[in-house]
Structure formats: structure tokens, C-alpha cells
């Protein structure tokens, strides 16, 4: 290995690590607020990537129909839960949250998709289509189980993963798709060419981390999420609506997943089931961070990306195994050092 190859591997590792960092942040956020290990986080990545690829072709993406399906199911669950106290006011609130947003987004998608507005507007439209699926998924699968154990929530998350993968196959088919780069220009640093798409990934990752830092530190909603993460019961006692906190956490996670999808769509071909492996690598980084520390999760994500890059050079056939083996010593150390507590505590 010479210096040029080393630089290429470092660039690939940092680029992949930036994507894994975004996913790790989403996983840590959702687990801290709702105790849900969000197994289907990778599906949001797939949805975002395939949506952008379809918009590049000037077609209405299948996620527009998926959004209607998610909204209809969430509305049905909400109506059933409130069947004894339905009123005109409550019906209006339900329509405002479960009917109006998906209809507006689907109409915009049908109107704007044939225009082929360009990579960046199409990326924003793709994120807008996929992001509302997060709170709808929470309402369907996890809010009714909000008081259940972590194990039950994990089983529900696995079920949601398989359901979303099947829906993706139904709406997009088995063929892989790739999108156009968001930024086409690049530069050369010595022997190392830096593509415009890599620049977009770095800028998006850093910008989102800064935005999350400001959101949690400077806004009421961010502080409410932090309160829910620290003490769910205490947050409820002081007036924080924990169900709303869960929906907001899932909204942020879905938006991060969609953003990650539109960032990787131009650099790799994405299939309906590609999100699982991508999300699993973000999960490895989140586990290294203990599912509680954002900075450690980001650092671990970059480390996962570097390990994957060098493993693909030295032992490409075993790179996935090597990456996932990183979790074993971390779990071993935590099992030996952590004190046992009951799930209810």
C-alpha cells in the first residue's frame, strides 16, 4: 500500500463514516426518547435514495403512494383509539395532521416530478416525501406499545423493518436505481481527487450535527426531547407530551434517513433491501456509543467507516464480517462493567 492508496482509503472511510454518523445520531435520539431500537432506520435511507432516483427520471416515486398508506393506517389507529370521544374539533385536528400533509405532498410530487427541477430541489422534495412517514410509523407500531419493555419494542421494530422492506419491493420493484450527483464540481488535493458528492456528504453531515446541537440546546422542543430522554415519567409530570416527543423523534430520524439516502444515491446503486446493511453499520456505531452519547457515536461511526474501507482493501470478501465483529468486544466490555437493572427501572 502506497501513500496514494492510503489517501483514497481514508477518504472513502471518512465519507462512509459521515453517513453512518447521521444514522447513529438518529438511532441514539430515537432510543433515548422512546426506548425503541429503530431497526427500520435503514429503510428510510432506501426510501430517500429510490425517491430521488425516480424524481431524476421525471416519474412520481412510489413513496408518494407509500406516504398515503402510512397516513391512512395511522389515521385508522388514531380514530380507533379515540372512538369514544370523537368530536368535530378532534376530527379537524386529525385531518390537519393525517390527511392534509400527505395530500399536499403527493400533489406537489405529482406536479413537480415531471419538471425535473434539478438535483438539489429534487433532493429536498424526496426528503419532504419520506420524512412524514416517521411519525406515522411511530403512531402505528410504537405509540400503542410505549409502556412495553425494550424487548417488545425491539420485536415490533423488527416487524416494522420487514413490513417496510416488503412495501418497498411492492412500490419500487427489485431493480436497483442510482441518482445524479447533487454537486458535480470537485477539486484535487495532491494526488487525491475529491468529488462534489463527497463534499455534499461532508457539508450535510456537519450542517446537520450543528443543527441538532442548536435544536437540543436552544429550542423548547429540543429541551422537551432531552427531558423525555432523561426521565420519561418526570417529563410527563411537568407537562411534556411524551407521545408528541416520540413522534418528533421519529420525524427527525426519518428526515435524517431520507437525507442519508439522497446523499448515497449518486455514489452507489440502491435496491429495495439495501437499507438494512447500511442501517446496521450505523447501529454498530450507536452501540459503541452506548446508545446514549452523540459525540461517541459520531466518532465510532467514522471509525466504522475507516475499518470498512481498509477491510475492503485487505480482505474484501470479509469486510462486512470485520465491521460487524467490532460490536463484540464492545458488548463484552459493557457486559462485564455495567450493573444490571430491571427494564422498568
Steps between C-alpha positions, in 0.01 A plus 500: 500500500646835398407850615253557216301186581508593868350841422227343286410256777495778758269707279265206445502422871420855607230532233330177606553592864314828450194307378524251786533792742168643383331163547662451840373839615148406394518164678632654822232772491212258447622256765558775755152646454287189435719197599447369146799347321401628158582200282317650196723810498671356194166484318469878521841515331376271222179699459692827471746360245239333280274805519779726373586252224138492382478879505815511286309296242210746511265244655279520808680281757335204665557661839217742418262204510680362803446828683125471440509142633688604814270798561184292449617231742604758760164677463314171545697425819436850634129490423465161668689619809273807528176338384317581827581870496491595133381855443510757226800670658692174537411396145641829373823443691530150360439624147760775550766247598410180314315615187616845389883455509515178294250633248695823454830312466358249250344777289832688501685183402261435212533860383876548541635155407453536121675839507835344607599808698860396561691298761468727804125586470427135428700397805297739717177362353617143569571587864158669528328187367678254730525698826128489601513121492698513826225631732240293315708187560532591867123540530433168330759272654654653812274751677251227599797315657662801664486342847622157384846359566797567276481142375139539387587828329793328327270226369263768369794677334608179325143452378492859372830439318367197311174677420676808363738286295207314348318824424814637334518192277130541415523870411847511339566150374822296526712712265771723643508874429760774515455878502696791356764670720379794707826688434685426177811711555795386708867570558830320532705495819840376393451154350152472651193608297211614722165466327217746535279231650756438777497871573119490518517212749751681723305827494167328566639295789669796668199727438257249647715441807515875561124531446430219749734661754316830472160328497560309822675787675300806393141399422205404719424191293861387521504543877173308522662212312799512733270496802315200362830322440624568854180407686186407311272502805644824633456667162136393493445637850626846401276513194713360220287296260713188468293367208576821309866466598503151352343619176748787477793263560377272223450799270861606553621141453304460176632834370857395584444166328358668190791747496745212524318330213522798266870534587590139416268459200750660256797289619349151517215304347223461757261205506181453698688309773823701506406698807537216748879466471547878494283545808675212675835674466350813652367275777853371567615860548202575725574192714863607541360829628282309744182632333533808720799708385475700179870600473620144568252366243633743237862408576412130490322547166812649344697210645254252347537671163881483519497134603265421211720684250821327605327163532371535144863543386663226706215246519210610281315168535486539877453876538142471629601237754792712619278806543233314695760328719584844641189474712615184682779646719283803579212282619742278693654794684159650575364169627793472743495860623132599498276434797176315438172687538146394434345636180231685697767694689 
